[in-house]
Amino acid sequence: MVSRVIPVDPFDLVLFGATGDLARRKIIPGLFHRFVVGQIPPGARIIGAARTETTHDAFVQLIRESLEEFVPKAASQGAEIAAFLETLRYVCVDAAGEAGWRDLGQHLRPEAVRAFYLSVSPALFGAIASNLDAHQLATPESRIVVEKPFGRDLASSQALNADLRGVFDEGQIYRIDHYLGKETVQNLMVLRFANSLWEPLWNSTHIDHVQITVAESLGVEGRGEYYDRSGTMRDMVQNHLMQLLCLTAMEPPSRFRPDAVRDEKVKVIEALDPVVPTNIVRGHQYRAGSDAEGYRDHAGDPQSLTESFVAMKVNVGNWRWAGTPFYLRTGKKLRARTSEIAIMFRDPPHMIFPRIEGRRGNALIIRLQPDEGITLRTTIKEPGPGGMRVAEVALDMAFAEALGPHAEAQDAYERLIMDVIRGDQTLFMRGDEVEAAWAWVDPIIRRWEEDGQAPAPYDVGSSGPEDALMLLHRDGRRWREIQV
């Protein structure tokens, strides 16, 4: 299958924090991939901006080394790398001060699409937006991209929104969540709304429950200080898992347009029932083992009360989902790196065939990582003579196999950055959506903080704490295994 590349207009992309880890690992390699396939037009400029005092040549060398480290095919793409490096500029800018802004302005062209990507601490969002305004660099057609965490509670997210909206209209603000750029996440919408097979079944009449799992095999080493200030609830549930829940549970939008899609996502968040304490596994921490350090070793605080695992039962209070719970779980240092949405269908009202020992019923599994794809688990007759015996089989589609090499070549950041240049906000969070998510999460975090109870430990390399298993067992259900 040939990948269809949609061209974009010439642009000036200013990357604040251009010498940082995210820029080097994800953003710059993503831009390079789009350059190789011809999506970045001639004359486009990628302008690195950071407080690091360095020369243009030194910055170019840094980016060359980043590409060689983080792009698997870089060794065979010398000519493409050389051409890509010609698009780069560098300006030393003091985000909160006055230095460098005049120089930055001299690199920006009035006729080009102008985008500002803030790959920096959220504490600098307001200062950068203010300086862009003060130095007349933000035009009515400019776009500004901000990374999570977008606040640490409702009050701080409202303050950040106010800072950005003081300079930019909501239609210019792109709050990025890279999970929304994943191929499978977008295919979830197509699967639901472009196929007559699924939508009639997508409700509590036919679906018993939904499981959303984001399991990580790595711990918080290298970012322990940051993580200990946020925890799993703020770092994962409020954004990544909330977005997956919204896309799974939302009503069909009237059109595939940014605000129509985002309106329906906000309705899901506003329909969420408050989570009672018995329906949430209070934060746990992975413990040190014989050959593995524990969470507190990585966080640097032997008394830390920050959670590294969360599981909860969530109810969407509307007609479509009444009686169908959503079970969410996410944690660090688990058995394997796995992200999936599992739609677990109800059993037939009367089974006329002999039951399979351990049968779990029909399920639609949407895999986000590591191998993006979709699996439908169904029941068939077991081949061969000797009576009517039934068996469970999986109808499996991996995007890399079904759609060819282009299916797995595009990273989420590539897709989202190109959407910014096109002015397409469909896969970006709106301000009221972020605030609604915090309004739902805040009472849970507040209850934990008031309780002051130390998180219980769980073993490194496990599926999580026993309490998470009991969350489903008491409802007569069980989690899908985290596959290695």
N, C-alpha and C positions, 0 to 999 in steps of 0.2 A: 504494500500500500504506500502510495506517495504522499508525503506530508505537504499539505497546502499552506504555504506561508503567506500571511496577510501583511502587506507592507504598511509601514507607518510613515508619518510626516517627519521631516528633519527635526531634530530636537537637541536641546541642551539639558543634560541631566547633571545636576549638581549633587554629589554624594558627600554629605557631611559624615565625618567618621570614616573617611576613605582608607585610613591605615589600620583600622580596627579589624577584629577577628571575623565578624559577620561579613564585612565588605570583602575581605580576602577569600573567605571560604565559600560564600554563596552568591553575593550580588555581582561581583566582577566576573567570576566564572559563568554565571547565568547570562550576563550581557555578552560575553565572548561567544557562547553557544548561539545566541541569536544573531551575532555578527557573522558567524561561519555559514549559517543557512540563508543569509541574505536579507534578514529582517531589519537590521539596522541600516538605514539609508546612508548614502555618501554624504559627507558633511555633518553627520551627527557628532556631537561632542560629549564626552564623559569627563566632567570636571571634578576632580578630587578636592575636597576641602577638609582640612583638619588643623589642629593647633600645632602639629609637629613641624618644626623648622627643618625643611628639607628642600632640595632642588627638584626641578622637573625631571631631570635625568635619573635621580635617585628614586623618585616615585615610580617612574616607568620601570625601573629595574625591580622594584618591590612587586609590582603587578606581574611582571614577567615570571618572577619566582613563584608567585601565588598560582598562576596558571599552570606552571610546570608541576606544582605540588598537588593541585586540586582538580585538574582536568585530566582524566585518564589518557586521552589521545593526544595530549599536548606535544609529545615527542615527535609526532608525525605531522604536526601542523605549524611548522616553523614560519611558513609564508603568511598564514592566516594570523598568527600571533603578531608578526611584525606589522601587518596592516592594521590590526586592532589597536596596537599601541600608539599608532598615529592619531587615534581619536582622543587620546588622553591629554588632559591639562591638570595642573596642580596649583592650588592657592592655599597659602597658610592663612587661616582665619581664626580669630578669637570669637567663639560663638557668643559669649556673654559680654564681650567688649567691643571696641571700635576697630581694632586692627584687622586689615585684610579685606574688608567689605568693598572698598572702592576697587581694589584689584579684581575681586570676584565679578563685580559689575562689568568690568571691561571685557570679560570673556563671554558675556551673555549677549545674544543677538535678538533684536526686536522681532524678527520674522520667524524665529524658530519656536516650537513648542518648548515651554520652560517647566521643568519638574525639579523639585527639591526633595531629596531622599534623606531623611533624618535617621541615620544609623548610629544614634548617640543615646545617651541616658535621657529618659523622659524629663529629668530635671532641667534639660537644656531646650526642650521644645518651645516653651514660651519665649525665651531669650532669642532664639533663632528666628522665630516668627516675627518678633518685634523688630529685630535688626533688618530682616528682609523688607519690612514695611518702611522703616526709617530711612533706608538707603534706596528706596524706590525700585527694588528688585522684584517685588511681587506684583505681577500684573493681574488683571481680571481673568486672564486665561491660564494663569500658572496653576500647577498642581503641587501639593505637598504631601509626602508620604511619611507616616510615623509608624514605628515599630512598637510592639507590646514590650513591657507591660504598660497599658494605657490606664494609669492610676493604680492605686492599691486598695481603694474602696470607692464608694459612690461619691463622697465629697471631693476627693482628689481627682477623680475622672471628670467631674463637673467643672472643676477649676481648669484642668487641661483643655477641655472643650472650649471653655470661655476664652482662654489664651489664644487658641487657634482661630476661633471664630471672630476674634477681634481684628484679624487680618484677612482671613480667607472665608469665603462662603462655604457652606456645607458641601456643595457640589464640587469644591476644589480639594477637599480633605480626603485622603486615602489612608484609612487605618488598616494596616496589613496584618493578616493572619495567614501564615504560609500553608496551613492545613486546607484553606479554601482554594489554593492553587493546585492541589493534588488532582491528578487525572481521575482517580476513582471517586473523589468527592463530587466533582462536577458530573461524572457519569451517574451518580445517584439521582440527580435531578432528571437527567435524560431517561434513565431507566423507569422512573415513576411517571413522568409526564409525557413521554413520547411513545409509550407502549400501552395499548388497551388491556393487556394481560394483567398488569399489576395494580393499577389504580383502584379497580373495584374491590380488590382484596386488602387494600392498605388502610385497615381500620380495626377496631377492637372486635368486630364480629369474627374476623378470620385470623388475627394476630394475637397470640397468647402473651408475648412480651418481647421486648427489644433489649439486647445487650450491646453496650458500647464500651470497648476496651482499648486503652492506649497504654501498653506495657513497655517499659524501657529496661534494657539489660544493664545499662550504665548507671552509675550513681551520680552524685553532684560534685564529684571531684573537679577542681578547677573553677567552679562557680559556687562553692559552698557558702561564702559570705553573702553573695546576692541571694541565693536560694533560701538561706536561713531567715531572711527578712520577708520572704514571700510565702514559701511553702507550696504544696501541691494544689491546694484549693485555689490560690490566686494565680499560680503559674500555669496550670493546666485546665482545671475545671471551668473557671470563669470564662475562658476564651475557647480553647481547642475543643473540649468536650461539649461545651455549650453550642458551638457552631455545628457540630455533627448532630447533636440532638435536634437543633432547629431545622436542618435540612431534611432530616428523617421524618419529623413530625409535622412540618408546615403544610398548609393548604396549597392547592395549585394557584400560582399567581395568574392574573388575567393576561399578562404578557411577560415574555422573558426580557424584562427591563429592570435596571438597577433598583429603582424605588419600589416597583411592584414586588420583586423578590424580597427585598429587605422589609417591606411592610409585613409580609407574611411571617418572616422570622421573628420580628418584634412581637407579633401576636402570640407566638408559641411561648416566648419568655414570659409574657404577661399572664399566660394561662397556667404557668407552673404553680402547683400547690406548694405552700411552705413545707420544708422537709422536717418531719418530726424526729426527735433524737433517736428513736428506735429504728428509723429507716436509713441511718447513716453510720458507717464505720468510722468512728472518730480517728483522726490522723494517727498513723503508725510510723515507725522508723525502722529501716533495715538495720540489723544488728551485726556487729563484727563477728566473723567466724575464724576458723583456724588459719585460713589463708586469704581473708578479705577484711578490709577495714569497714567500720560501720558508719552510719550517717553522721554521728557526732564527731567522729574523727575528721570527716571531710568538712563539716561545718565549722570546726574549730571551737565549738562550745560544748563542754561536757554536760551542761545542764539544759541544752536546747529542748524546747517544747514544740518545735516545728515538725509538721507531718511530711512524710515522703510517700505516703500511700493514702488514697481515699476511695471508698466505695459507697454508693448510695442508691436508694430506690426512689425514683422520681415519678410523680403522677402529673400528667398533662390534663388539666381540668377543662376539657371540652367534649363535644359529642363524639368526635372521631375516635378519641383515645380513652374514653371512660372505661375503666376496668382493665386496661392494658398498661402495666408498669414498664418504665424504662430503668434498666439497671446500668449504672455507670461505674467504671473502675479505672484507676490509673495509678501508677507507682514506679518508683525507681528500683534498680537492682533486682528485677524479677527474672523469671526463667529465660525469657527471650524477648527480643524487640518485636512487638506485634501491635498493629493498630487495625481494628476491624469493627464493623457494624453488623450485628447478627439479628436478622428478623426471624423470630421463632414463631411459626404458624401453629394454630390449634390443630389437634388431632381430629380426624373424622368423627362425627357424632356416634357412629356405630361401626366398629371394625369387624368385618366378616372373615378376615383371614387370621391365622395364628399370629399372635404378637411376637415381635422380635425381642429377645432378651436385651435389655439396655437401650431399646429404641428411644430416640429423642425427637422424632417427628420431622416434618418438612422444615427446612430453614433456607433462607437466602443470606449468604455471607458476602459482605462487601469488604474486600481487603484493601487497606490503604498502604500498608507496609509490612514486611519488606518487599513482597512480590504483589504488586497491584493487580487486582482481578476480581472476579465474581464467581462464587460457587453456589449452585442450587443443589441442596441435598433432598433426594426424593426416594420413594420406595418402589421397587420393581419386583417382578417374579425372579427368583433365583434360577439361572439356567439349568436345564437337565431334567430327566424324568424323576419319578418318585414322589409325585404329589405336588400340591401348591405350596411352595415355600417362598417366602418373601425376604428381600434383602434391601439394605440401604446402599445407595450409590451416590456419588457426587458428580454432577455435571459442572465441569470446571472450565473457566476461561481466564487465562492469564493474558493481560494486555500485550505483553512483550511477544507472545507467541501468536495471538490472534490478529494483531494489527501491525506487526512488523517492528523493526528496530526503532522507528520514530516514536513508538508508543511509550518507550521508557527513556527516551533521550532528553526530554524536557523536564527540568526541575521546576518546582512550584514557583520559585522566585522569578524564573525566566518569564513564565506566563503572566504573573502579576505585574511585573515591571512593564511589560509591553501593554497590558491593559491600562496602566497609568498613562502611558504616552498616548494611547487611543482615546482616553477620557472615559473609559468604561468602569463604572464603580460597582458592578454587580457582585463581584467577589470580595468586596471590601466592607467593613463594618461601618454602619452609620452611627452618629453620636448617640441618638436615643437608644439604639440597640446595646451599645456598650454600657450605658447608664442603667438600662433595665436589667442587664445581667448582674451588675454590681448590686443593685437593689435586692436581687434574689439571694445572692451569695453572702452579703454582709451579715445578716442575722445569724447564719451558720458560724462564720468566723468569730463574731462577737460572743456567741454562746461558748465556743471553745476557750476564748481568752478569759472569759469570766469564770469558767470552770477551773482553769489552771491545772488540769490533770496532765501528767506526763504521758506521751504516746507510748503504747505498748510496742514491743519489738516484733519483727518478723524476720525470717531467715533469708539471707542472700541466695538468689537462685530459685526461690520458691514461686508459687502463684499468688503470694500475698498472705495476710494473716487469716487465721481460722474464722475470725468474726465475719470476714467478707464471704466465706463459704456459707456460713449460717444465715447470712442475709437472704440468700436464695433458698437454702434448704428448708427454712421454716415456711416458705411459700410453695413447697413441693417442686422446686426447680433447682437447676444447678448451672454453674458457669461452664462455658465452653473452655476446653483445655487450652492453655497458652502453649502453642506448638513451638518446639525448638527447631 
